[in-house]
Amino acid sequence: MITIYFLRQFCTHGALFFGVITTIFASANLLIRLPFIHSATAIPQIVISMLPLMVLFSLPLASGMAVHAVIASHRLRDELLPALFLPSLAQAIKRSVLIFSSCCVLMYGVFVFYLAPASYQNGKALLVSVAKEHFLQLEPHKFHTPYSGITFFFKSKRFEVKNPVFCSLLLIFTTKHNERYFFTAERGSFVNNTLILYNGTLHTIAQNHFHSATFAETEIDVLKLISKEQQSLQRISPKFLSLNQLLALQAEDKGAYIELAKRFAQTLWQFLLPLILFFIAWGSAKTSFVATLMSSGGLYIFSYIAIIFGQSCGDSTILSLMVLYGIPLMITFAAWYFFYKN
């Protein structure tokens, strides 16, 4: 009964925190992408496509907060005092934490190994689709700035086999390093997600140097133009790969091996965070919601930094693995020692 009671409490608080935190993260992510969104109908699609990625951030934080909040609230009312004299009661509470943490890990594993990598690709593809639709709605004989650093002008527009063709166009692209690219073309058209320009010139201004070139045909990748990312077209980033793909590539691709190790480390942190916060809540004298927020948030930020640091040590595989797995285990041991000492 005690195990079921605490497990129900953890799940109730966890669901509440998870909903609130996921909403906050999704809203923040949407605000970042608002400059690329010009249609209200695209907002729900973008939010849904990026939700699996938001879960990677919200679930560890919410599960840790749930355990800390429940234990702290019971300690505040001195309802855990019998556990000091009844080992079976203490064991039942610990068992509920383990079950709750294990359930969170199962859910988290599905997202971190399968749904979140697909979310990256779906989100990028959706942004390209939205950008393309916005380009199609632009009016001729006007200068348009649909996105920061991009200026577009054309004299007329027609459709050939449902593909738009822009005539006498000018495209100006300014990078964050203040480099400017001026494309002029007799005509241009969208083919899938690529803008193809025909019979034009390219003028570049970079570091007080001016260059000019002519072309019969050139292609501009819309995704790279909008997102300004410098990823290689020949190689998919490991963060887009699922578990099966990473397992197949890890032997020959060091980047895939480190990415796989990183995701297992994320899963380990997800399992350990509720346990660590249980130890802290049980042994700490502070039982307020602010203490829950500070303890859970601080530990989550620390885990995030540790994972990023471990992944950045990819040049040394041994050092990377020591950071990725050694730090969470050391923190857990320290919290366990603090628990039994108090």
Secondary structure as GFF3:
##gff-version 3
##sequence-region A 1 342
A	DSSP	alpha_helix	2	33	.	.	.	ID=ss1
A	DSSP	three_ten_helix	34	36	.	.	.	ID=ss2
A	DSSP	alpha_helix	42	76	.	.	.	ID=ss3
A	DSSP	three_ten_helix	81	84	.	.	.	ID=ss4
A	DSSP	alpha_helix	87	110	.	.	.	ID=ss5
A	DSSP	pi_helix	111	115	.	.	.	ID=ss6
A	DSSP	alpha_helix	116	136	.	.	.	ID=ss7
A	DSSP	beta_strand	144	147	.	.	.	ID=ss8
A	DSSP	beta_strand	150	160	.	.	.	ID=ss9
A	DSSP	beta_strand	163	174	.	.	.	ID=ss10
A	DSSP	beta_strand	180	191	.	.	.	ID=ss11
A	DSSP	beta_strand	194	206	.	.	.	ID=ss12
A	DSSP	beta_strand	209	221	.	.	.	ID=ss13
A	DSSP	alpha_helix	222	227	.	.	.	ID=ss14
A	DSSP	three_ten_helix	238	240	.	.	.	ID=ss15
A	DSSP	alpha_helix	243	249	.	.	.	ID=ss16
A	DSSP	alpha_helix	254	283	.	.	.	ID=ss17
A	DSSP	alpha_helix	289	312	.	.	.	ID=ss18
A	DSSP	alpha_helix	317	321	.	.	.	ID=ss19
A	DSSP	pi_helix	322	326	.	.	.	ID=ss20
A	DSSP	alpha_helix	327	341	.	.	.	ID=ss21
###
